Amino acid sequence: MRSSASSGSPSHAIRTTIQFATATLIVFILVVVLDNRFRVLPQAIHQHLPAHHEGLVITDLTVSFCSSYNVFSSCKLDPAEWHRIEKDLYLNTGWVHQAYVHVKRKKEEELSGDEQVIIDVKCGRLDPAVGEKNKGNEKWESRPAGVWILRSSKRHESDSKEAVTAVDVLFGADAVEPRLGWRIRDTPLLLESPADSAQAHISIRRGRLKKVDTQSPRIRKDGKFKIMQVADLHLSTGVGKCRDAEPPEHDGGTCEADTRTLQFVSKLLDTEAPDLVVLSGDQVNGETAPDVQSSIFKFVDLFVNRKDPIPYAAIFGNHDDNGPLSRHMQMSLLESLPYSLSQPGPSTIDGVGNYVVEVLASGTSANSALSLYMLDTHGLSPDEKHYKGYDWLKDSQIRWFQETVQQNRRKHKQYAKIHLDMAFIHIPLPEYKEEKKNQILGDWKEPPTAPGFNSGFRDVLAEEGVSVVSCGHDHVNDYCALPKDLREAPPHDDHEKENTSGKSSDTGANALWMCYGGGVGFGGYGGYGGYHRRVRFFEVDTGTGKITTWKRLEYGDTERRLHEQVLVDGGKVLPLNG
């Protein structure tokens, strides 16, 4: 019997190939359209943070526009000629338009004799040379979106301090530029965008990359060291919207979240003059920060652009990476900024931002007087079925902490005074919830949202001699808690002689003050009966082995040291009002 046409015939193969190619094209177009609007592709593909390569100068700049109605349109110019800064100037909010800044850049040694380099960039509707004294001979060139560039072909201009060597885009009416050698253009790009959208600003760097050799923090000459813990800033891209601002009628009832938050922090930097700022997570409100870089720059600018810059160290919370930048990318950015002590920590353990800040003794001593252990508490629970709520410190982190603190202890024996240890995390430990078992100093206004699973880190901290741990996360809690049945760890020289496992000995120690920083940012929730934003301070006195803490309010009795308490004296944890 004769069979029908074979499934392997040439016509069938051609038809299958055409169907497959058509389906692939449709999927590709859908992915491009969706990614243009919602950025569904991996972040590594987008490379949101622009690469500012050394040895390059900018020879041209333009802005390209494209429409999402036309799936074949593209905002990418010839990649052989142009480098695109991977930030949509509409921050992916434009249903119709997208726009990107492009630059041409060349190595200095590849410039021809008469080739021009950009020496300035401005934004506005009018030619910058018009009406400016002694500027009539300058020839500014117009580019889209109100951009004007000034170029020069003078000999050696490319290696002068005037040549533009890098270009970036920052967002918001409150955008700032903390990087050395960079300057933001005050006038935003001229775009057809909604009034409430974040303005796009060009930022340029002239000359070569400038770096600050950040030194290890050091105890002051008077033997003291003050730490300002800034918890839960919740900054947005742009000024942000206030949540639960108190009192509601303050400043006529108008409230810009980031403006009020940063003014509060700036005032305390001036009045308290801390030696170090610890940012204990949720610096960025990821859900309202489509350009995380602009949000980070706002708090860094407070520490950097002042007469006496203040070093700072950051860990992450559960909101920081809810936007377009991962923890790894944010830490890479923080590491690159002036006076930052932030570090990603070992890549072999869980989390990003597990590291130690060593505060050196006063004078020229190379010995550490104070160790600050910074740990990543991650985000939501990875096992919501069994442990609802939030994640916990992992075994790999706890092992790293044990090994590190024991190695450091041997080094610290060279320090003649009492060496002190503190720790900072974002999400509170489960023991923060034990209200009946703890002595409490401060406000307990909301149930602590600690992990459902207890990995035992509180006991490890106490066993290893850490005196104080402080967290953020629960904005309207600001208390410090200490177990009522206080048990100190024995001297480490005694129990380490018999302990060669690298793990903490089970001595039953629980002498550890557990503090909250108190929520700072108006972009995060408040409420709970009229909560005023606040900041916690710790002052270490190395002369007496003492740690004292207090808080300062944003509104009300702002001059008072609220709930001031000596937590540690002579290196020993003190009970409440002890």
Beta strands, then each sheet from edge to edge (+ up, - down):
strand 1: 56-67
strand 2: 83-84
strand 3: 97-107
strand 4: 117-123
strand 5: 140-143
strand 6: 147-152
strand 7: 164-171
strand 8: 182-184
strand 9: 200-206
strand 10: 224-230
strand 11: 276-280
strand 12: 312-315
strand 13: 355-360
strand 14: 368-374
strand 15: 420-424
strand 16: 438-441
strand 17: 468-471
strand 18: 480-483
strand 19: 513-516
strand 20: 534-541
strand 21: 546-553
strand 22: 562-569
strand 23: 572-573
sheet 1: 1+ 3- 2+
sheet 2: 4+ 6- 5+
sheet 3: 7+ 9- 8+
sheet 4: 12+ 11+ 10+ 20- 21+ 22- 23+
sheet 5: 13+ 14- 15- 17- 19- 18+ 16-
end
